[in-house]
């Protein structure tokens, strides 16, 4: 899981009591928070799916989807 970085910063949400605070952190600070905390996947905040210690929320880069290979494709080894 890789944090989504924009211009050297990482967006975040922080649960402060009943409030949800948003902002940006330096990449190194965000990485330290993620490395030192308990990570879970957050379903209720779609743009911030990485939850750390039930109070920090970070966006992550989407994993590239792997398309299944097409059956019946002709390859040099598969001459028809």
N, C-alpha and C positions, 0 to 999 in steps of 0.2 A: 504494500500500500504506500503510495507516494503522495505527499501533500501537494496541493495545487498552488503553485507559486506564480505571482503576478508582480512584475517589477521588483523582485527581491523581497516581497512581503507575502504573508499568508493571512487570508481573512479568517476570522474566528467569531464564534458566539460563545458567551460565557454566562452560565447560570449564576446570578447573584441574588440569592434569596428567591423571591417570586419574579424578579426581573430577569430579562435576557438582554445582555449587553453585546454589541457588535463592535468590531474594530479590526485592526491589522497588526500583526506582529512581524518582527524580523524572522527570517527563515530559521536561523540558529536557535532562537528562543522557542519557536513553535516545535522544532524537532526535539528540543530538550524536554518540553512538556509531554510530547507523545512518547518519547523513549522512557521517561520516568514514571509513567502512569499506566493504569489498567485500561486497555483499549477494548471497545465494543462497537458494534455496528448500530447506528441510529436510523430507525425507519421513519420516525415522525418529523425529521428535518431533512428533506430530500437533497438540499444543496449542501448540507453539512453532515455527511453520513458517518464520519469518524467521531466517536465520542470517547473522551478520555476522562476517567475518574468521575463520570456522571455529571460533569460541569463544564468541560471544554468541548467545543464542537468545531471540527475543521472540514474543509472541502478536500476531496482527493481527486487525483487524476483518474479518469475512467480507464478501466482495463480494456485494451483493444479486443474486440470480439473476433473470434476465429471462425471463419466461415467453413462449413464442411466442404470437402472436395466434391466436385461433381462426378458422378458415376458415368462411366462410358467415355470419359475424355480420352482422346488419342494422345499418346505420348510416344517418344521414340522407341520405347521398349514394348509398346502395345500397338503393333501395326495391325490394322484391319483391312 
